[in-house]
Structures are given as structure tokens and as C-alpha cells.
Amino acid sequence: MASKIVMSSKTVKTSDEILCEGELEKRSDSLFQVWKKKRCVLTADRLRLFSGKTSPAKELFFHSILKVDCVEHTSKYVYFTIVTNYYKEIDFRCTVESCWNAAITMALIDFQNRRALQDFPRYRYQRPESETPSEPGERSALGP
């Protein structure tokens, strides 16, 4: 199954907008660590992993992801790891043509940038007391 990648240049993305859809392989946590194929849907705020037609999707929300590490490139696969805020590592592989690692990384960066912009006004007007301006006649310890 080929992946469909749609990267738009919209500045506002909804959490339901599909950025990428297709097949990805996840390495199991079991003793044998076999690769299992998953149908995946990437949106602006999460990666959904579907095991079968009847089981519910597992979701990796971007607010719980620290980074995406690219581990190895071979002629057939790209191996990468998603690292969560609790430093849990989840291993994936995709075909070289599908570019899942790049799509997930770009969506994560976009999410983090939007989150930083939302937080910016809150921090912009909160000055620590040590940075508050002194009275016009007062001299600071470092100044003349």
C-alpha cells in the first residue's frame, strides 16, 4: 500500500486534517521484536495507528512526543524512532519512497511551533521582579 502525503501550506491546520495516510511498520515490544504492519493516519496533532479493521486506533499525540530520531537508511527501508516525553522509544520503519519519517518530523515541528506561538503572549508580559525597571533616580548595582 503506497502512502499518500499531502503537505499543505496553510497556516492554520485542524486536528482532523489528514497530512499523510498509508502503511508503516512498528516493531513490537515482545521478546522477538517482530515488525508489524499498521495502517497509519497523520494529522496536525497526532499519529493514529490501526492494527486491524475492528480494533480501535492507538494514538500518539504530539504533545507527548519529544522528537523523531532517524536511525538508519538502507536501500529498502528507513528506520526511525519516536521518543516520548517519558523517554519511551517506539521503533518504526517505512519504505524509502514513503517518507513517513520526514512527514512525521515536519508535522511535529509544525505542532511545536504553533504551541510556542500560543504560549508566547503569556510569557511576553510576565517579567520577573528582578527585571522590573527601577525608579529614575535609583542606581543599579551594575550601572554607573
C-alpha positions as CSV (number, residue, x, y, z in Angstrom):
1,M,0.0,0.0,0.0
2,A,1.5,3.3,-1.0
3,S,1.5,6.3,1.3
4,K,-0.3,9.4,0.3
5,I,1.5,12.5,1.5
6,V,-0.3,15.9,1.5
7,M,1.7,18.7,3.0
8,S,-0.2,21.9,2.7
9,S,1.0,25.5,3.1
10,K,-2.0,26.5,5.2
11,T,-1.0,28.4,8.3
12,V,-3.9,27.0,10.4
13,K,-4.4,23.3,10.4
14,T,-7.3,21.4,12.0
15,S,-6.6,18.3,14.1
16,D,-8.8,16.3,11.7
17,E,-7.0,17.3,8.5
18,I,-5.1,14.3,7.1
19,L,-1.5,15.1,6.3
20,C,-0.3,11.6,5.4
21,E,-2.0,8.2,5.2
22,G,-0.6,4.8,4.4
23,E,1.3,1.9,5.7
24,L,4.1,1.9,8.4
25,E,5.7,-0.9,10.3
26,K,6.1,-0.8,14.1
27,R,8.5,-3.0,16.0
28,S,6.7,-4.9,18.7
29,D,7.8,-4.7,22.4
30,S,7.7,-8.5,22.7
31,L,10.7,-10.7,23.2
32,F,11.0,-11.5,19.4
33,Q,10.6,-7.8,18.3
34,V,8.8,-8.6,15.1
35,W,7.8,-5.9,12.6
36,K,4.0,-5.4,12.4
37,K,2.3,-3.6,9.6
38,K,0.0,-0.8,10.6
39,R,-2.3,1.5,8.7
40,C,-1.5,5.0,9.8
41,V,-3.1,8.4,9.6
42,L,-1.0,11.5,10.4
43,T,-2.9,14.7,11.4
44,A,-1.7,18.1,12.7
45,D,-1.7,16.9,16.3
46,R,-1.3,13.1,16.3
47,L,-0.3,9.9,14.6
48,R,-3.0,7.2,14.6
49,L,-2.0,3.5,14.3
50,F,-4.6,0.9,13.2
51,S,-3.9,-2.8,13.6
52,G,-7.0,-4.2,12.0
53,K,-10.4,-3.3,10.9
54,T,-12.1,-3.9,14.2
55,S,-9.6,-2.8,16.8
56,P,-9.5,0.8,17.9
57,A,-6.6,3.1,16.8
58,K,-3.7,3.7,19.1
59,E,-2.8,7.4,19.1
60,L,0.5,9.1,19.6
61,F,-0.3,12.8,20.4
62,F,2.4,15.3,19.5
63,H,2.2,16.9,22.9
64,S,3.6,13.7,24.3
65,I,6.4,13.3,21.7
66,L,9.9,14.8,22.3
67,K,11.5,14.0,19.0
68,V,11.8,11.7,16.0
69,D,15.3,10.2,15.5
70,C,16.3,8.7,12.2
71,V,18.3,5.6,13.0
72,E,19.3,4.0,9.7
73,H,18.8,4.1,5.9
74,T,19.0,1.0,3.8
75,S,18.2,0.5,0.1
76,K,14.7,-0.6,1.1
77,Y,13.8,0.9,4.4
78,V,14.2,4.0,6.7
79,Y,14.4,3.1,10.3
80,F,13.4,5.7,12.9
81,T,12.4,6.1,16.5
82,I,9.8,8.3,18.1
83,V,10.9,9.3,21.6
84,T,8.1,10.3,24.1
85,N,8.2,12.8,26.9
86,Y,8.9,9.9,29.3
87,Y,11.8,8.7,27.1
88,K,10.0,5.6,25.8
89,E,11.3,4.7,22.4
90,I,9.0,3.4,19.7
91,D,10.7,1.9,16.7
92,F,9.3,2.2,13.1
93,R,10.4,1.5,9.6
94,C,9.0,2.6,6.3
95,T,9.9,2.2,2.7
96,V,12.3,4.8,1.3
97,E,9.7,6.1,-1.1
98,S,7.0,6.7,1.5
99,C,9.0,9.4,3.5
100,W,7.0,8.7,6.7
101,N,9.8,9.8,8.9
102,A,10.0,13.2,7.2
103,A,6.2,13.7,7.3
104,I,6.1,12.9,11.0
105,T,9.1,15.1,11.8
106,M,7.6,18.1,9.8
107,A,4.2,17.7,11.4
108,L,5.8,17.5,14.9
109,I,7.9,20.7,14.2
110,D,4.8,22.5,13.0
111,F,2.9,21.4,16.1
112,Q,5.7,22.6,18.4
113,N,5.9,25.9,16.6
114,R,2.2,26.5,16.9
115,R,2.3,25.6,20.5
116,A,5.2,28.0,21.1
117,L,3.3,30.9,19.4
118,Q,0.3,30.2,21.6
119,D,2.4,30.3,24.7
120,F,4.4,33.4,23.6
121,P,1.9,36.2,24.6
122,R,1.6,34.6,28.1
123,Y,5.4,34.9,28.7
124,R,5.9,38.1,26.9
125,Y,4.2,40.2,29.6
126,Q,5.3,38.3,32.6
127,R,8.6,39.9,33.8
128,P,10.4,38.5,36.8
129,E,10.7,41.1,39.7
130,S,14.4,41.2,39.2
131,E,13.9,42.7,35.7
132,T,11.4,45.4,36.7
133,P,12.7,48.9,36.0
134,S,13.9,50.8,39.0
135,E,12.9,54.4,39.9
136,P,14.5,57.1,37.7
137,G,16.9,58.3,40.4
138,E,18.0,54.9,41.7
139,R,21.3,53.4,40.6
140,S,21.6,49.7,39.9
141,A,24.4,47.7,41.3
142,L,26.0,47.1,37.9
143,G,25.3,50.5,36.4
144,P,27.2,53.9,36.9
